[in-house]
């Protein structure tokens, strides 16, 4: 495997583990944040965690898209 392939495989594995971890967290855990912080806080946190997962796996594509938009 080349260095680039190893790097991509690592990112795929990290993203998969993050996704599995997010799926294992019960929805009620996020719902509890609504009472502690503000209404809807749990949904926003969950969305943010999924976006981080997306950014890990799609970093190259997102970077190219931003460069294309800037040009």
C-alpha positions as CSV (number, residue, x, y, z in Angstrom):
1,X,0.0,0.0,0.0
2,X,1.1,3.5,-0.7
3,X,1.3,6.2,1.9
4,X,-1.8,7.9,0.5
5,X,-3.7,4.6,0.6
6,X,-2.7,4.0,4.2
7,X,-3.8,7.5,5.1
8,X,-7.2,7.0,3.5
9,X,-7.7,3.6,5.1
10,X,-6.9,5.1,8.5
11,X,-9.5,7.9,7.9
12,X,-12.1,5.4,6.8
13,X,-11.5,3.3,9.9
14,X,-11.6,6.3,12.2
15,X,-14.8,7.5,10.6
16,X,-16.4,4.1,10.8
17,X,-15.5,3.8,14.5
18,X,-16.9,7.3,15.1
19,X,-20.2,6.4,13.3
20,X,-20.5,3.2,15.3
21,X,-19.9,5.1,18.5
22,X,-22.6,7.7,17.6
23,X,-25.1,4.9,16.8
24,X,-24.4,3.3,20.2
25,X,-25.2,6.5,22.2
26,X,-28.9,6.4,23.0
27,X,-31.1,9.3,21.8
28,X,-32.1,9.9,25.4
29,X,-28.6,10.9,26.2
30,X,-28.8,13.8,23.8
31,X,-32.4,14.6,24.9
32,X,-31.1,15.2,28.5
33,X,-29.0,18.1,27.2
34,X,-32.2,19.9,26.2
35,X,-33.1,20.5,29.8
36,X,-29.5,21.4,30.8
37,X,-28.5,23.9,28.1
38,X,-31.3,25.1,25.9
39,X,-34.1,23.5,23.9
40,X,-32.7,21.5,21.0
41,X,-29.2,21.4,22.3
42,X,-29.1,17.6,22.0
43,X,-30.0,17.7,18.4
44,X,-27.4,20.3,17.6
45,X,-24.7,18.4,19.4
46,X,-25.7,15.2,17.5
47,X,-25.6,17.0,14.2
48,X,-22.2,18.5,15.0
49,X,-20.8,15.1,15.8
50,X,-22.1,13.7,12.6
51,X,-20.6,16.6,10.7
52,X,-17.2,15.9,12.3
53,X,-17.5,12.3,11.1
54,X,-18.3,13.5,7.6
55,X,-15.4,16.0,7.6
56,X,-13.0,13.2,8.6
57,X,-14.0,10.9,5.7
58,X,-14.6,13.7,3.2
59,X,-11.7,16.0,4.0
60,X,-10.1,15.8,0.5
61,X,-13.4,16.4,-1.3
62,X,-14.4,19.2,1.0
63,X,-11.0,20.9,0.6
64,X,-11.1,20.6,-3.2
65,X,-14.7,22.0,-3.2
66,X,-13.6,25.0,-1.1
67,X,-10.7,25.7,-3.3
68,X,-13.0,25.5,-6.4
69,X,-15.5,27.9,-4.8
70,X,-12.7,30.4,-4.0
71,X,-11.4,30.3,-7.6
